[in-house]
């Protein structure tokens, strides 16, 4: 039976897994004399993002409002936008962020958001050039390779993906998997977080892509020339499980979700949560006009204009979600509630 078809660990596999963990732990402790903590979020030199120290007292504090106050253009958009109220504007709060993956305050809505924007922009350019959709792929490492270093695991993963026809992608390392009580009972794994290194890939399947397999209504996958046939045959050789997941609703949303619970090397300044390979590598996919260093572009969901710094003029307490909200530019008495803030203005009225 192929590793792709197994749902539970056999007795031999459990022993092999435990042995691999022990070998890895002993190797790491012999190479590093630092304090080793194996908590639910930490194993050897790896830890989940967001479990370091807070960088600054300013982390997560309110900075300013960004918005689009062009309510006249938005009124015209009401003819095409169902439910849009008259004189609507869009406003979202911006918070201070150190943009460090280890920071427990900034990792999820600061660092992960920024990195997801960068990944999404690069993948969009690649998708346009290759004429292929972005696929979400999971590469599961066989237990015998758990003792390898992260660099060695990445190199091996790249080689095995190339063998399966994956031409290029971004690679996000996950050292841990989470199982709720039902999944733990069905799969015979521990409840909660457990050490189970794997990679989440956002990239491209070459040839005819994954469309052939996604449209398949059943048949002999092993004999098929599509991706599922290739990956099953390769699994017989290397025992690594490489699986393409369902079609993505949003590429950026998938990037953000995978980043906010990925793993990094503790204390390493050179540890990158995301790396690129093949046709998506920095050497082969060169993006011009500075787009490689893209930041977060705040856009109006009504008219797609760039958001600008705005100031709140009302007296009542204002609480907005991080995603922003559509509001009226006028109070009940007809006075404006928002105005564009100019460069050099203080933060009076911003909170």
N, C-alpha and C positions, 0 to 999 in steps of 0.2 A: 504493500500500500504506500502511495506517495505521501510525502510530508504535507502536501497540499490537502490531503483528505483526512488528516488526523485531527481530532478535536481534543483528545486527552493525552496526557503524558503516560507512557508505559513505565513499568518499574525500572527497566534498563535506562530509559531516557532520563528519568528522575535522578538516578544515580549519576549519569553522565553530566547532568546539569549541576548537581551539587558538587561534583568533582571540579568542573570548570570554574565555578564560583570560588572554590577553595584555592585553586591554582592562581586565579587572578588576584585574590586578596593577598596571598603570600608574596606574589611577585611585586605588587604595588607597595606593600609594607617594607619590603627589602630595598626598593628603589627610593622610597620617600620616608624620611624620618619624622614627618609632620604628624600631628594628631589626626587619626582616622576616625570619622564618625559614619556609622552605617545606620542612619535613621530611615524613616519611610521615604524621605526625599533625597537621600544621599547614599552613595555606594562607592567606596574607594575614593578615587579622585573626581568622581562625577557627582553633580547635584542638579536638582530641578531649578530652573530659573526662578528668581524671586525669593531665594532663601539666603541671601547675603546680608550685609549691613546697609542701612539707609545711608545714602551718600551725603545728603544735606537736609537741614531743617526745612528748606524751601520745597523739597520734593512733594509733589501732589497738591501744593497750595494754588489758589486761584491766581491767574495772571491777567487775563483780559477777556473781553468778548470779541468774537469775530462774527461778521454778519453781512448780509446783502439787504440794503434798504430801498432797493429800486421797486417800490410797491406799484408804480405806474406800469412798468413792464410786467409785473406779476399779475396785475388786473387783466391785462391782455391775455395772459396765459390761462386765466380762468376758463376761457372758452374751450381749452384743450385738457384742463386738469380737473377732474371730477372732485367736488368737495372742497376746493380751494376757496377760502373766504376772501372777501374784498379787503383791499389795503394790507395784504399779507407781506411780512418780511421774514427772513430766516436768520436766526441767531444761534450761535453755539459758544459755550464757555471753553477757554483754553487754560490749561493748568501747567505749572512748572514741572519739568521733567529732566532728570539727569541722563536719561536714555541709556541706562546701564542694565543689562539683563539680570544682574545679581540683586538689584535694588528691590526690596519687597513692596515699595510704594509705586515705583515707576515702571516696573518690568511689563505689566499687562497693558496699560493704557498709554504708556509713553514709548518705551523701547520697541515693544512688539508691534505697535501701530506703525511706527516709523519704518521698521524693517519690512513690514508687510507691504507698505506703499512702494518701497524700492523693488521688492521682489515682483509685485504685480506689474509695475511699469516695464521691467526687463522681460518678463514672460510675455507680455502683450506684444512687444517688439519682435521677440523670437517667434511667437505664434504667427504673426503677420508675414515674416520672412519665410518660414518653413511651410506655411499653409496647413498647419496641423493644430488641433485643439490641445489645450493644456490638460494633461492627465494627472490624477493624484494616485501615486504608486507607493505601496508599502513593501520595504525590503526587510525581511525577518532573518536574523543571523542564526546559524545553527549553533547549538550549545558548545560544540567543540572549539569554536572560534571566540568564545567569550573572553578568553585570556589575552587576546590580541590588543594592541594599543588602538586608540581611536584613528590615528593616521593609517595604520595597517588595515583596519576594518573598512575605512573609506575607500582605500585603494582596491581592496578586494571586491567591495560592493560595486565600484565603477566597472571593474573588469567583468563581473557577472551580469551587470545590466547591459553592457555592450554585447555580450553573448546572446542576450535576449532581444536585441534590436532596439534598445532605448538609445536615442542618438544624442541626448543632452538634457540637462535639468539642473534644478537646485536640490541640494541635499541638506536635510535637517535631521540631526541626531537626537533620538529619544532613548535614554537609558532605562526608562521605567514604563511599565504598563499598569493600568488601573482596571480592576475587576470589581463590579458590584456583587452583592451577595448571590444573586441569581446566576450571573456569569461564572463566578467562582465555583458554585456548586456544579454547574453543567460541565465546565472545562477541567475541573479538578485542580484549580490553581488557588493560591492564597487570596483572601479578601483584602481589598485596598491596593495600594501601590506595591509593586514588586520589581526587582531588577530583571529586565528583559530587553536587552539592547536591540534596537532596530532603527531603520531610517525611514523618514517620510520624504517622498520625492514629488516634486511638481515639475513635470517636464513632458517629453515628447516621445511617442512610440513611432519608430520609422516605418518605412514601407507604406502599407495601407492604413497605418495607425491602428487604433483599437476598435474602429468602427465595425469591422468584420465580426469580431467576437461579441460586441455589444448588441448587434442585430441578430445573433445566432439564436435559433429556437430549439437547439438541442442537437447532439451528435457526438461523434468520437473526437474529443478534444486532442487526444494524443496523436491522432493521425492528421490533424488539421494544420494548415500552413500559417494560421493566424497566431496572434501573440499567446493565447492560452495553450496552444499546442506546443509552441517553442518553449515557454517557461516550464511546462510540465516535463518536457524531455530534458531540459537543462537541470531541473530539480533532481532527476535521477542521478546526475553526475556530481552535483555540488551540495545537495541537501538544503540549499537556501530557498526560502519561499519568497517569490516576487509576485505581488498581486496588484492589479489595477482596480481601484475602487470605482464607485458610481460616478456618473458625470457631475461635475462641480456646478453649483448654483452661482457662486462668485469665487474667482481666483483669489482676490485680496482677502476675503473672509476666511478661506481655507488656510492661506499663509499665516494670517493672524492667529487663528486657533491652534495651528501646529506649533507656532513659535511660543505661545504663552504657557506651554507645558513641556518644552523641549529641555535638553540637558546640556550643561556646559562643564568645562573642567575647572574645578575650584582653584581660585587664585591665579589662573593663567591669563595674562594680558593678551596672549596671541590666540586664545580659543575663540573660534568663530562659530556661531550657531548655524550659519548658512554658508555652504560652499557651492561652487558651480563647476560643472564638468562638460566635456564634449562640445557640441555645437553651441552650448550656452556659456561656455567659459569666457573669461574676460579677454583672453587672447583671440578667440575666434568670433565672438559676438561683440564687436566694438560699437558702442552707441555714441553718436556724435552730439554736439551742442550741449555737453555737460549733463546729459540725461542719466548718465551712470550714477551721478551723485544726487539723484532726485530726492527731495524731501517730501513732507506732507503738503499736498495741495488742497487747500480748503475751498470747496466749490459749493455754490448755491444749488440745492436740489430742484429749485423751481426753474431758474433760467440758466444754470450752469456757469454763472459768472464767478470770478475769483472773489472770495470774501475779503472784507477789509476790517480794520479795527473800528469798533463802534462803542458808543457809550450809552448806558441806560440812564434815562432822565426821570424815571418814576420814583415814587416814595415807598411803595410797597416792597416787601421781601420777594426776591426773584430766585427761583430754583429751576435750573434747566438741566436736562440730561446731557451727557457727554456728546451724544450724537447730534445735539441741537434740536431746535423746535421752530415751528412756523407760528408766528405771533402776529398781532395787529400792531401797526406802527403808531396808532392813535389810542389814547385813553378814552373813556366813556364821554368825557367833556370835550373831546376833539383835539386836545393838546398832544403833541408828539411825544412818544415814549423813548425814541431812539434818535441818535445823531451820529454822524461819522466823526471819529476822533482823529485829530491831526497829529502828525509827528511832533514829539516834544511835549505833548500834553501830559499832565499828571494822571494818576489813576482815579481821581475823584469821580465818583459816579459809575465806576466800572464794576463795582461789586454789588 
